Amino acid sequence: MVMNSEKFLPPHNWHNGEVRVSPIQTATFLILAAALGLLACGPGESTREGRQEGWVPGLEGAWSSPHPDAADSLAIEGIGYGGGSEETNGASGVRILMADQVLAAPRLYTSGHGPEAILISLSGRVLHRWHCDWRSLQDVPALDGPTQNTFRRALLLPQGDLLAIFGGRGLVRMDLEAKPRWIYTERAHHDLTLDEQGRLWTLIRKETIEPRLGHSSPIVDDFIVQVDLESGRELHRVSVLEALLQSPAAKLVREARVNQGDFLHTNTLEILSSKKAALHPSWKPGQALICLRELDALAVVDLEAERVVWHRARAGVAPHEPETTPAGTLLLFDNHGNQGASVVREFTLPEFKQIWSHKGQPPDQFFSRFCGAAHRLSNGNTLIVESNRGLAFELDPDGNRVWEFANPERAGKGDRWIAAIFDLFPIPGKSPEADLSWLPE
């Protein structure tokens, strides 16, 4: 079991502004933690047999990922993740641990507390919020449940426009005041991205019955979809299942637990640029790098041929967010690959040889039962999102924590739970927008 040692930190160490933690404070905490036996990490589940997620019958794409002791925090319907699963511990806001090592850039994040994206300064000051309630939109399908009414992922566009995925329900482009410009009502989920031509791509899911898999029960197929950025009209879609079946990667499907329904659970999408495609001889510009959580696999899909052209099995346990880095490597958040905790791994390409990993040492181990992300920053630092605990932290190249953000938002009845952070990244970064002159005074 990974102990939640943050709750023993003095609450005044966390503020929505810049705070330094002195060496004396750190040493005092370590001594206290050791005395209490907090630094021991008992055995945990690192295999999918030990995971506590599962398919919820009758709900398309429904997943549950509760804390073992948090039954009433389960609020995951459609593909909407529960708002939170860890009890509040007093931690809130930003800690700047090594100011001269932090990437000086604002950060955009989405959270399980509600339907909004929040842009914060390095010190945690809120610069802008985009709040758009799905229930207030006209001519849209009803939510499967309240947890779909959150932004699973957001992308910032020029002049303050925002793209936001309501997990498993739809995709909205909104202006600076969060007024919708268009609404795409297919079941968009998990991720969206712009390719190097500025075209928008996302993931959607459909329930289907596939006799070739030898099961008569419904399954969920994921699709890679191109959506017109200006109008929200769908332009092209490719079935992930069909792309697998038409390739040597079909073996992954034959060995999968198809009877659980959501047996692919595609959770990441990156369209390869010319530079990134050059990292592997099998890759070409415009192909899609995806992560298949339930298959523990990565794959590259040719969107014209509609088939998988490269795949990597056993790429972690329930992994998320494979991301090519500026150095030409691949970064991966391995959710269950560290004996009851998570680990971030970096691999060379094309060899796929691990050259770096970070799992932290007690009390700084981290674990995200669902979601989770890792981003390599322009200064060489690594930003890690521990979704379940509502925590994000930045590491320098030596693995030292230089910046931390504990989500101040709360979720659940009586605000009992720390709101999960679905993603957090600097601007510019995953979003193309760098000029923030449009921000209100």
C-alpha positions as CSV (number, residue, x, y, z in Angstrom):
1,M,0.0,0.0,0.0
2,V,1.3,3.5,-0.9
3,M,0.8,5.7,2.1
4,N,-0.7,9.2,1.5
5,S,2.1,10.9,3.4
6,E,1.1,14.4,2.2
7,K,-1.6,14.6,4.9
8,F,1.2,14.8,7.6
9,L,2.6,17.9,6.0
10,P,1.7,21.1,7.8
11,P,-1.2,22.7,5.9
12,H,0.4,26.1,5.8
13,N,3.0,24.8,3.5
14,W,0.4,24.8,0.7
15,H,-0.8,28.1,-0.7
16,N,-2.2,29.5,-3.9
17,G,1.0,31.4,-4.3
18,E,4.7,30.8,-4.2
19,V,6.0,29.0,-1.1
20,R,9.4,27.5,-0.4
21,V,10.0,24.5,1.8
22,S,13.1,24.7,3.8
23,P,15.6,21.9,4.3
24,I,14.8,21.9,8.0
25,Q,11.1,21.4,7.3
26,T,11.9,18.5,4.9
27,A,14.3,16.8,7.3
28,T,11.8,17.2,10.2
29,F,9.0,15.6,8.1
30,L,11.3,12.7,7.0
31,I,12.3,11.9,10.6
32,L,8.6,12.1,11.7
33,A,7.5,9.9,8.8
34,A,10.2,7.3,9.5
35,A,9.2,7.2,13.2
36,L,5.6,6.6,12.2
37,G,6.6,3.9,9.7
38,L,5.3,5.8,6.8
39,L,8.3,5.2,4.6
40,A,7.7,1.5,4.3
41,C,5.8,0.5,1.2
42,G,4.0,-2.8,1.4
43,P,3.4,-5.1,-1.5
44,G,0.7,-4.0,-3.9
45,E,-0.9,-5.0,-7.1
46,S,1.2,-4.6,-10.2
47,T,-0.8,-6.9,-12.4
48,R,-4.2,-6.3,-13.9
49,E,-5.7,-9.1,-11.6
50,G,-5.2,-6.7,-8.7
51,R,-6.8,-3.7,-10.3
52,Q,-10.1,-2.5,-9.0
53,E,-11.6,-1.2,-12.2
54,G,-14.3,-3.0,-14.1
55,W,-16.8,-2.9,-16.8
56,V,-20.2,-1.7,-15.7
57,P,-22.9,-3.6,-17.6
58,G,-25.5,-1.5,-19.4
59,L,-23.4,1.7,-19.6
60,E,-21.5,2.3,-22.8
61,G,-17.9,2.7,-21.9
62,A,-18.6,2.9,-18.2
63,W,-15.7,2.4,-15.9
64,S,-15.3,2.4,-12.2
65,S,-12.0,3.3,-10.5
66,P,-12.9,3.9,-6.8
67,H,-10.5,4.2,-3.9
68,P,-10.8,0.8,-2.1
69,D,-12.4,2.6,0.9
70,A,-14.4,5.1,-1.1
71,A,-17.5,3.2,-2.4
72,D,-19.6,6.4,-2.4
73,S,-17.1,8.2,-4.5
74,L,-17.9,5.9,-7.4
75,A,-19.5,8.3,-10.0
76,I,-18.3,7.0,-13.3
77,E,-20.8,6.6,-16.0
78,G,-20.5,6.7,-19.8
79,I,-16.8,7.2,-19.9
80,G,-16.9,10.0,-17.4
81,Y,-14.4,9.4,-14.6
82,G,-15.4,9.9,-11.0
83,G,-14.8,13.4,-9.7
84,G,-12.4,12.2,-7.0
85,S,-11.4,9.1,-5.0
86,E,-9.0,10.4,-2.3
87,E,-10.1,12.1,0.8
88,T,-9.0,15.7,1.4
89,N,-5.8,16.1,3.4
90,G,-5.3,19.9,3.7
91,A,-2.9,20.2,0.8
92,S,-4.0,22.9,-1.6
93,G,-2.3,25.0,-4.3
94,V,1.3,25.4,-5.3
95,R,4.7,24.7,-3.6
96,I,7.7,26.0,-5.4
97,L,10.6,23.9,-4.1
98,M,13.4,25.1,-6.5
99,A,12.4,28.3,-8.1
100,D,15.4,28.6,-10.4
101,Q,14.7,25.1,-11.9
102,V,11.0,25.4,-12.7
103,L,9.7,26.1,-16.2
104,A,8.4,29.6,-16.1
105,A,5.1,29.1,-17.9
106,P,1.4,29.1,-17.0
107,R,-0.4,25.8,-16.8
108,L,-3.8,24.6,-18.0
109,Y,-5.6,21.8,-16.2
110,T,-8.9,20.0,-16.2
111,S,-10.4,18.5,-13.0
112,G,-13.1,16.2,-11.7
113,H,-14.9,18.9,-9.8
114,G,-16.9,20.3,-12.7
115,P,-17.2,21.3,-16.3
116,E,-14.4,23.8,-16.6
117,A,-10.7,24.2,-17.6
118,I,-8.5,26.4,-15.4
119,L,-5.4,28.4,-16.5
120,I,-3.1,29.1,-13.6
121,S,0.1,31.0,-13.1
122,L,3.3,29.3,-11.9
123,S,2.4,30.4,-8.4
124,G,-1.1,28.9,-8.6
125,R,-3.1,32.2,-9.2
126,V,-6.1,31.6,-11.4
127,L,-5.7,33.5,-14.7
128,H,-8.9,32.4,-16.4
129,R,-11.6,29.8,-16.2
130,W,-13.7,28.3,-19.0
131,H,-16.9,27.0,-17.5
132,C,-19.5,25.3,-19.7
133,D,-22.2,23.1,-18.3
134,W,-23.4,20.4,-20.7
135,R,-26.9,20.5,-19.2
136,S,-27.2,24.2,-20.4
137,L,-26.5,23.4,-24.0
138,Q,-29.3,23.1,-26.5
139,D,-30.1,20.2,-28.8
140,V,-27.6,17.8,-27.2
141,P,-28.1,14.2,-25.9
142,A,-28.6,13.8,-22.2
143,L,-25.7,12.9,-20.0
144,D,-25.5,9.2,-19.0
145,G,-24.6,10.5,-15.5
146,P,-23.3,13.6,-13.7
147,T,-19.6,12.6,-13.9
148,Q,-19.7,13.1,-17.7
149,N,-20.3,16.8,-16.9
150,T,-16.6,17.5,-16.5
151,F,-13.8,18.3,-19.0
152,R,-11.7,15.2,-19.5
153,R,-9.3,17.0,-21.8
154,A,-8.9,20.6,-23.0
155,L,-6.8,22.3,-25.7
156,L,-6.2,26.0,-25.9
157,L,-6.5,27.8,-29.2
158,P,-5.6,31.3,-30.4
159,Q,-7.6,34.2,-28.9
160,G,-8.7,32.2,-25.9
161,D,-10.9,29.7,-27.7
162,L,-10.9,26.3,-26.0
163,L,-11.7,22.7,-27.2
164,A,-13.1,20.5,-24.4
165,I,-14.1,16.9,-24.2
166,F,-17.0,15.9,-22.0
167,G,-15.8,12.4,-21.2
168,G,-17.8,10.0,-23.3
169,R,-20.5,12.5,-24.3
170,G,-19.2,15.1,-26.7
171,L,-16.7,17.7,-27.8
172,V,-17.2,21.5,-27.7
173,R,-15.3,24.4,-29.1
174,M,-16.0,27.5,-27.0
175,D,-14.8,31.1,-27.0
176,L,-13.1,33.0,-24.2
177,E,-16.3,33.5,-22.4
178,A,-17.1,29.7,-22.7
179,K,-19.9,30.3,-25.2
180,P,-20.1,27.4,-27.7
181,R,-19.0,27.9,-31.3
182,W,-20.0,24.4,-32.2
183,I,-20.8,21.1,-30.5
184,Y,-19.9,17.6,-31.7
185,T,-22.2,15.1,-30.1
186,E,-20.6,11.8,-30.9
187,R,-19.1,10.1,-27.8
188,A,-15.8,11.8,-27.7
189,H,-13.5,10.6,-25.0
190,H,-10.0,10.8,-23.5
191,D,-8.0,12.8,-26.0
192,L,-7.8,15.3,-28.8
193,T,-4.9,16.8,-30.8
194,L,-4.0,19.0,-33.7
195,D,-1.8,17.7,-36.4
196,E,1.0,19.7,-38.0
197,Q,-1.4,21.1,-40.6
198,G,-3.7,22.3,-37.7
199,R,-6.4,19.7,-38.3
200,L,-8.3,18.4,-35.3
201,W,-8.5,14.7,-34.3
202,T,-10.2,13.0,-31.4
203,L,-11.3,9.6,-30.1
204,I,-15.0,8.4,-30.1
205,R,-16.5,5.1,-29.1
206,K,-19.4,3.0,-30.3
207,E,-21.1,-0.1,-28.8
208,T,-21.2,-3.0,-31.3
209,I,-21.4,-6.7,-31.6
210,E,-18.4,-8.3,-33.5
211,P,-19.0,-12.0,-34.4
212,R,-15.3,-12.4,-35.4
213,L,-14.4,-12.1,-31.8
214,G,-16.4,-15.2,-30.8
215,H,-18.7,-13.3,-28.4
216,S,-22.3,-12.4,-28.7
217,S,-22.2,-9.7,-26.0
218,P,-21.8,-6.0,-27.0
219,I,-18.3,-4.6,-27.0
220,V,-17.0,-1.1,-27.3
221,D,-15.0,-0.1,-30.4
222,D,-13.0,3.1,-30.5
223,F,-12.6,5.3,-33.5
224,I,-10.0,7.9,-34.5
225,V,-12.0,10.8,-35.9
226,Q,-11.1,14.0,-37.8
227,V,-13.4,16.9,-37.0
228,D,-13.4,20.2,-38.8
229,L,-11.9,22.8,-36.5
230,E,-14.1,25.6,-37.8
231,S,-17.5,23.9,-38.1
232,G,-17.3,20.8,-35.8
233,R,-18.4,18.6,-38.7
234,E,-16.9,15.1,-38.8
235,L,-14.7,14.5,-41.8
236,H,-13.2,11.0,-41.4
237,R,-13.2,8.1,-39.0
238,V,-11.2,4.9,-38.6
239,S,-12.1,1.9,-36.4
240,V,-9.3,1.0,-34.0
241,L,-10.7,-2.6,-33.8
242,E,-10.7,-3.0,-37.5
243,A,-7.2,-1.5,-37.8
244,L,-6.0,-4.1,-35.4
245,L,-7.7,-7.0,-37.0
246,Q,-6.3,-6.1,-40.4
247,S,-2.7,-6.3,-39.1
248,P,-0.3,-8.6,-37.3
249,A,-1.5,-6.8,-34.1
250,A,-4.7,-8.9,-34.4
251,K,-2.9,-11.2,-32.0
252,L,-3.5,-8.7,-29.3
253,V,-7.3,-8.8,-29.9
254,R,-7.3,-12.6,-29.9
255,E,-5.6,-12.7,-26.5
256,A,-7.8,-9.9,-25.0
257,R,-10.5,-10.2,-22.4
258,V,-13.2,-9.4,-24.9
259,N,-16.0,-10.4,-22.6
260,Q,-15.4,-7.4,-20.4
261,G,-16.8,-5.0,-23.0
262,D,-14.4,-2.1,-23.1
263,F,-11.5,-4.4,-23.9
264,L,-9.5,-1.8,-25.9
265,H,-9.9,1.4,-23.9
266,T,-7.9,3.7,-26.2
267,N,-6.8,6.6,-24.1
268,T,-4.2,8.6,-26.0
269,L,-4.0,10.1,-29.5
270,E,-1.0,11.8,-31.2
271,I,-0.8,12.4,-34.9
272,L,2.8,12.0,-36.0
273,S,4.5,15.0,-37.5
274,S,7.2,14.7,-40.2
275,K,9.9,15.0,-37.5
276,K,8.3,12.5,-35.2
277,A,7.6,10.0,-37.9
278,A,11.3,9.9,-38.7
279,L,11.9,8.4,-35.3
280,H,10.9,4.9,-36.5
281,P,11.3,3.3,-39.9
282,S,7.7,1.9,-39.8
283,W,6.2,5.3,-39.2
284,K,5.0,8.0,-41.6
285,P,3.7,11.5,-41.2
286,G,0.0,11.7,-40.5
287,Q,-0.2,8.3,-38.8
288,A,-1.7,8.0,-35.3
289,L,0.1,6.9,-32.2
290,I,-2.4,5.5,-29.7
291,C,-2.4,3.7,-26.3
292,L,-4.6,0.7,-25.7
293,R,-5.0,0.5,-21.9
294,E,-6.7,-2.8,-21.6
295,L,-4.2,-4.5,-24.0
296,D,-1.2,-3.0,-22.3
297,A,-0.1,-1.9,-25.7
298,L,0.9,1.0,-28.0
299,A,0.1,1.1,-31.7
300,V,0.6,3.3,-34.7
301,V,-2.4,3.4,-37.1
302,D,-2.2,4.4,-40.8
303,L,-5.3,6.5,-41.2
304,E,-5.4,6.0,-45.0
305,A,-4.8,2.3,-45.1
306,E,-6.9,1.9,-41.9
307,R,-4.6,-0.7,-40.4
308,V,-2.0,-0.9,-37.6
309,V,1.6,-0.6,-39.0
310,W,3.5,-0.9,-35.7
311,H,2.6,-2.1,-32.2
312,R,4.4,-2.7,-28.9
313,A,2.9,-5.3,-26.5
314,R,3.5,-5.3,-22.8
315,A,4.2,-1.6,-22.8
316,G,3.5,-1.3,-19.0
317,V,0.4,-2.2,-17.1
318,A,-2.7,-0.2,-17.9
319,P,-0.6,2.6,-19.4
320,H,-1.5,6.1,-20.4
321,E,-0.1,9.0,-22.4
322,P,2.7,7.8,-24.6
323,E,4.3,11.0,-25.8
324,T,7.2,11.6,-28.1
325,T,9.7,14.0,-26.7
326,P,11.8,16.8,-28.3
327,A,14.9,14.5,-27.8
328,G,13.3,11.8,-30.0
329,T,12.4,9.4,-27.2
330,L,9.0,8.2,-26.0
331,L,7.7,8.9,-22.5
332,L,5.0,6.7,-20.9
333,F,2.9,6.8,-17.7
334,D,2.8,3.2,-16.5
335,N,-0.1,3.2,-14.0
336,H,0.4,-0.2,-12.4
337,G,4.0,-1.1,-13.2
338,N,5.7,-0.4,-9.9
339,Q,4.5,-3.0,-7.4
340,G,1.4,-1.2,-6.2
341,A,2.6,2.2,-7.5
342,S,3.0,4.0,-10.8
343,V,6.2,4.8,-12.7
344,V,7.1,7.0,-15.7
345,R,9.4,5.4,-18.2
346,E,11.4,6.8,-21.1
347,F,12.3,4.7,-24.1
348,T,14.6,5.1,-27.1
349,L,13.2,4.9,-30.6
350,P,13.2,2.8,-32.7
351,E,14.8,0.3,-30.3
352,F,12.3,0.8,-27.5
353,K,15.0,0.5,-24.9
354,Q,14.3,2.0,-21.5
355,I,16.8,4.7,-20.7
356,W,15.1,6.5,-17.8
357,S,12.4,6.0,-15.2
358,H,11.0,7.8,-12.2
359,K,9.0,6.1,-9.5
360,G,10.0,8.3,-6.6
361,Q,11.3,7.2,-3.2
362,P,9.1,7.1,-0.1
363,P,7.3,9.4,0.7
364,D,7.4,10.7,-2.9
365,Q,6.1,7.5,-4.6
366,F,3.0,8.1,-6.7
367,F,0.1,6.1,-7.9
368,S,-2.8,6.8,-10.2
369,R,-5.3,4.0,-10.5
370,F,-6.8,5.7,-13.6
371,C,-5.7,8.5,-15.9
372,G,-2.2,9.9,-15.2
373,A,0.1,11.7,-17.5
374,A,3.7,12.7,-18.0
375,H,5.1,15.5,-20.2
376,R,8.7,16.4,-21.1
377,L,9.0,20.1,-20.9
378,S,11.1,22.5,-23.1
379,N,13.7,23.0,-20.3
380,G,14.3,19.2,-20.0
381,N,12.1,18.9,-16.9
382,T,9.3,16.3,-16.6
383,L,5.8,17.2,-15.5
384,I,3.9,14.2,-13.9
385,V,0.2,14.2,-13.2
386,E,-1.0,11.8,-10.4
387,S,-4.6,12.0,-11.3
388,N,-6.2,10.1,-8.5
389,R,-4.6,12.2,-5.8
390,G,-5.3,15.5,-7.6
391,L,-1.5,16.2,-7.6
392,A,0.9,17.3,-10.3
393,F,4.6,17.8,-9.8
394,E,7.6,18.9,-11.9
395,L,11.0,17.2,-11.8
396,D,14.4,18.5,-12.9
397,P,16.6,16.1,-15.0
398,D,18.1,14.7,-11.8
399,G,14.6,13.6,-10.5
400,N,14.3,16.4,-7.9
401,R,10.8,17.8,-7.3
402,V,11.0,21.5,-8.1
403,W,7.2,22.4,-8.3
404,E,4.1,20.8,-6.9
405,F,0.4,21.6,-7.4
406,A,-2.3,20.1,-5.2
407,N,-5.8,20.6,-6.7
408,P,-7.7,23.0,-4.5
409,E,-11.0,21.9,-6.1
410,R,-13.2,19.3,-4.3
411,A,-15.7,16.8,-5.5
412,G,-18.4,14.5,-4.1
413,K,-20.9,14.9,-1.3
414,G,-19.8,17.5,1.1
415,D,-16.6,18.1,-0.9
416,R,-15.2,15.1,0.7
417,W,-12.8,14.1,-2.1
418,I,-9.9,15.8,-3.7
419,A,-10.9,16.5,-7.3
420,A,-8.9,14.3,-9.7
421,I,-6.6,16.2,-12.1
422,F,-7.2,14.6,-15.5
423,D,-4.4,16.6,-17.1
424,L,-2.1,19.6,-16.5
425,F,0.4,21.0,-18.9
426,P,2.3,24.3,-19.6
427,I,1.3,26.9,-22.2
428,P,2.8,26.6,-24.7
429,G,3.1,22.8,-24.8
430,K,0.3,20.4,-25.9
431,S,-1.7,23.5,-26.8
432,P,-0.5,25.5,-29.8
433,E,-1.4,28.9,-28.2
434,A,1.5,30.8,-26.7
435,D,0.4,34.4,-26.9
436,L,-1.8,35.1,-23.9
437,S,-2.3,38.8,-24.5
438,W,-6.1,38.1,-24.9
439,L,-6.3,37.4,-21.2
440,P,-8.8,39.7,-19.4
441,E,-7.2,42.3,-17.1
